[in-house]
Amino acid sequence: MVLYAHDLEAMEARVKAAGGVITAPIFSFPGGRRFHFQDPGGNELAVWSEG
């Protein structure tokens, strides 16, 4: 599942504070930037932002 956030850095900090584990730090891809994380239940998710 991929979620959207206006402020990617703030969302990454919130994910860490909530116990998520960053599995791929913020990186650029065609169409924006994103990071991947694993939630405390073991689910792999991503968050992206434009530009």
DSSP file (Angstrom, degrees, kcal/mol; ACC not computed):
  #  RESIDUE AA STRUCTURE BP1 BP2  ACC     N-H-->O    O-->H-N    N-H-->O    O-->H-N    TCO  KAPPA ALPHA  PHI   PSI    X-CA   Y-CA   Z-CA
    1    1 A M              0   0    0      0, 0.0    45,-1.8     0, 0.0     2,-0.5   0.000 360.0 360.0 360.0 139.4    0.0    0.0    0.0
    2    2 A V  E     -a   46   0A   0     43,-0.2    45,-0.2    34,-0.0     2,-0.2  -0.976 360.0-165.5-119.9 125.5    1.3    3.5   -0.8
    3    3 A L  E     -a   47   0A   0     43,-3.2    45,-2.5    -2,-0.5     2,-0.4  -0.648  14.1-128.4-104.1 162.3    0.1    6.5    1.1
    4    4 A Y  E     +a   48   0A   0     43,-0.2     2,-0.3    -2,-0.2    45,-0.2  -0.900  23.8 177.0-114.4 142.8    0.4   10.2    0.2
    5    5 A A        -     0   0    0     43,-2.3     3,-0.2    -2,-0.4    45,-0.2  -0.997  28.5-147.4-141.4 141.8    1.8   13.0    2.4
    6    6 A H  S    S+     0   0    0     -2,-0.3     2,-0.7     1,-0.3    -1,-0.1   0.868  99.7  41.1 -71.8 -36.9    2.4   16.7    1.7
    7    7 A D     >  -     0   0    0      1,-0.2     4,-2.1     2,-0.0    -1,-0.3  -0.865  68.8-178.0-116.9  96.0    5.4   16.8    4.0
    8    8 A L  H  > S+     0   0    0     -2,-0.7     4,-2.5    -3,-0.2     5,-0.2   0.888  81.0  51.3 -64.3 -42.5    7.4   13.6    3.5
    9    9 A E  H  > S+     0   0    0      1,-0.2     4,-2.0     2,-0.2    -1,-0.2   0.911 110.9  48.6 -63.4 -42.0   10.1   14.4    6.1
   10   10 A A  H  > S+     0   0    0      1,-0.2     4,-2.1     2,-0.2    -1,-0.2   0.897 111.8  49.8 -64.8 -39.2    7.5   15.1    8.8
   11   11 A M  H  X S+     0   0    0     -4,-2.1     4,-2.6     2,-0.2    -2,-0.2   0.893 107.5  53.5 -67.9 -38.6    5.7   11.9    8.0
   12   12 A E  H  X S+     0   0    0     -4,-2.5     4,-2.2     1,-0.2    -1,-0.2   0.920 109.8  48.8 -60.4 -42.4    8.9    9.9    8.1
   13   13 A A  H  X S+     0   0    0     -4,-2.0     4,-2.4     1,-0.2    -2,-0.2   0.895 111.1  50.0 -63.9 -40.0    9.5   11.3   11.6
   14   14 A R  H  X S+     0   0    0     -4,-2.1     4,-1.6     2,-0.2    -2,-0.2   0.892 108.9  51.8 -65.8 -40.0    5.9   10.4   12.7
   15   15 A V  H  <>S+     0   0    0     -4,-2.6     5,-2.7     2,-0.2     4,-0.2   0.935 111.7  46.8 -62.0 -46.1    6.3    6.9   11.4
   16   16 A K  H ><5S+     0   0    0     -4,-2.2     3,-1.7     1,-0.2    -2,-0.2   0.922 110.8  52.0 -60.7 -44.7    9.5    6.4   13.4
   17   17 A A  H 3<5S+     0   0    0     -4,-2.4    -1,-0.2     1,-0.3    -2,-0.2   0.793 106.7  54.6 -64.0 -28.0    7.9    7.9   16.5
   18   18 A A  T 3<5S-     0   0    0     -4,-1.6    -1,-0.3    -3,-0.2    -2,-0.2   0.402 128.2 -95.4 -87.1   2.3    5.0    5.5   16.2
   19   19 A G  T < 5S+     0   0    0     -3,-1.7    -3,-0.2     1,-0.3    -2,-0.1   0.520  75.6 145.0  98.4   5.7    7.3    2.5   16.1
   20   20 A G      < -     0   0    0     -5,-2.7     2,-0.5    -6,-0.2    -1,-0.3  -0.431  43.6-135.1 -73.7 153.1    7.6    2.0   12.3
   21   21 A V  E     -B   38   0A   0     17,-2.5    17,-2.6    -2,-0.1     2,-0.5  -0.952  14.7-131.5-112.0 120.9   10.9    0.8   10.9
   22   22 A I  E     +B   37   0A   0     -2,-0.5    15,-0.3    15,-0.2   -10,-0.0  -0.589  27.3 175.7 -72.4 121.0   12.2    2.6    7.8
   23   23 A T  E    S+     0   0A   0     13,-1.8    14,-0.2    -2,-0.5    -1,-0.2   0.638  76.3  21.1-101.7 -19.2   13.2    0.0    5.2
   24   24 A A  E    S-B   36   0A   0     12,-1.6    12,-2.1     3,-0.0    -1,-0.3  -0.835  84.2-137.6-147.8 107.7   14.0    2.4    2.4
   25   25 A P  E     -     0   0A   0      0, 0.0     9,-0.1     0, 0.0    11,-0.1  -0.056  51.4 -57.3 -59.7 168.1   14.9    6.1    3.3
   26   26 A I  E     +     0   0A   0      9,-0.1     2,-0.3     7,-0.1     9,-0.2  -0.189  69.9 166.2 -51.5 129.5   13.5    8.9    1.3
   27   27 A F  E     -B   34   0A   0      7,-2.5     7,-2.4    -3,-0.2     2,-0.2  -0.971  34.2-109.4-144.1 158.2   14.5    8.6   -2.4
   28   28 A S  E     +B   33   0A   0     -2,-0.3     5,-0.3     5,-0.2     0, 0.0  -0.611  35.4 168.4 -87.9 148.1   13.5   10.2   -5.7
   29   29 A F  E >   -B   32   0A   0      3,-2.7     3,-2.6    -2,-0.2     2,-0.3  -0.948  52.9 -66.9-147.8 163.8   11.6    8.3   -8.4
   30   30 A P  T 3  S+     0   0    0      0, 0.0     3,-0.1     0, 0.0    -2,-0.0  -0.367 125.9  21.2 -57.1 116.0    9.9    9.5  -11.6
   31   31 A G  T 3  S-     0   0    0     -2,-0.3     2,-0.3     1,-0.1    20,-0.3   0.321 130.0 -41.9 107.9  -7.0    6.9   11.5  -10.3
   32   32 A G  E <  S-B   29   0A   0     -3,-2.6    -3,-2.7    18,-0.2     2,-0.3  -0.993  71.2 -62.0 159.4-149.3    8.1   12.4   -6.8
   33   33 A R  E     +BC  28  49A   0     16,-2.7    16,-2.5    -2,-0.3     2,-0.3  -0.945  44.0 167.7-136.3 156.1    9.9   11.1   -3.7
   34   34 A R  E     -BC  27  48A   0     -7,-2.4    -7,-2.5    -2,-0.3     2,-0.3  -0.977  20.2-149.7-158.2 169.5    9.0    8.3   -1.3
   35   35 A F  E     - C   0  47A   0     12,-2.0    12,-2.4    -2,-0.3     2,-0.3  -0.964  15.5-138.2-140.3 159.1   10.1    6.1    1.6
   36   36 A H  E     +BC  24  46A   0    -12,-2.1   -13,-1.8    -2,-0.3   -12,-1.6  -0.881  24.1 172.5-116.7 149.2    9.1    2.6    2.6
   37   37 A F  E     -BC  22  45A   0      8,-2.8     8,-3.1    -2,-0.3     2,-0.5  -0.978  29.3-127.8-150.7 163.9    8.5    1.3    6.1
   38   38 A Q  E     -BC  21  44A   0    -17,-2.6   -17,-2.5    -2,-0.3     6,-0.2  -0.968  27.3-139.1-114.2 127.2    7.3   -1.7    8.1
   39   39 A D    >   -     0   0    0      4,-2.5     3,-2.7    -2,-0.5   -19,-0.1  -0.319  34.7 -95.0 -79.3 168.8    4.6   -1.1   10.7
   40   40 A P  T 3  S+     0   0    0      0, 0.0    -1,-0.1     0, 0.0   -20,-0.0   0.733 125.8  58.9 -58.3 -20.7    4.7   -2.7   14.1
   41   41 A G  T 3  S-     0   0    0      2,-0.1    -2,-0.0     1,-0.0    -3,-0.0   0.473 121.7-105.6 -86.0  -1.7    2.5   -5.5   12.7
   42   42 A G  S <  S+     0   0    0     -3,-2.7     2,-0.3     1,-0.3    -1,-0.0   0.494  71.8 142.7  93.9   4.5    5.0   -6.4   10.0
   43   43 A N        -     0   0    0      1,-0.0    -4,-2.5    -4,-0.0     2,-0.5  -0.614  46.3-134.6 -81.1 137.7    3.2   -4.8    7.1
   44   44 A E  E     + C   0  38A   0     -2,-0.3     2,-0.3    -6,-0.2    -6,-0.2  -0.816  35.4 163.2 -92.9 126.0    5.3   -3.1    4.4
   45   45 A L  E     - C   0  37A   0     -8,-3.1    -8,-2.8    -2,-0.5     2,-0.3  -0.842  22.6-147.5-134.0 170.2    4.0    0.3    3.3
   46   46 A A  E     -aC   2  36A   0    -45,-1.8   -43,-3.2    -2,-0.3     2,-0.4  -0.967   1.4-153.6-138.5 155.9    5.3    3.4    1.4
   47   47 A V  E     -aC   3  35A   0    -12,-2.4   -12,-2.0    -2,-0.3     2,-0.3  -0.999  18.6-173.8-129.1 133.6    4.6    7.1    1.6
   48   48 A W  E     -aC   4  34A   0    -45,-2.5   -43,-2.3    -2,-0.4     2,-0.3  -0.857  10.3-172.2-127.8 162.2    5.1    9.4   -1.4
   49   49 A S  E     - C   0  33A   0    -16,-2.5   -16,-2.7    -2,-0.3     2,-0.1  -0.984  32.3-103.0-147.8 149.9    5.0   13.1   -2.2
   50   50 A E              0   0    0     -2,-0.3   -18,-0.2   -18,-0.2   -16,-0.0  -0.464 360.0 360.0 -72.5 146.8    5.2   15.1   -5.4
   51   51 A G              0   0    0    -20,-0.3    -1,-0.2    -2,-0.1   -19,-0.2   0.478 360.0 360.0  57.6 360.0    8.5   16.8   -6.2
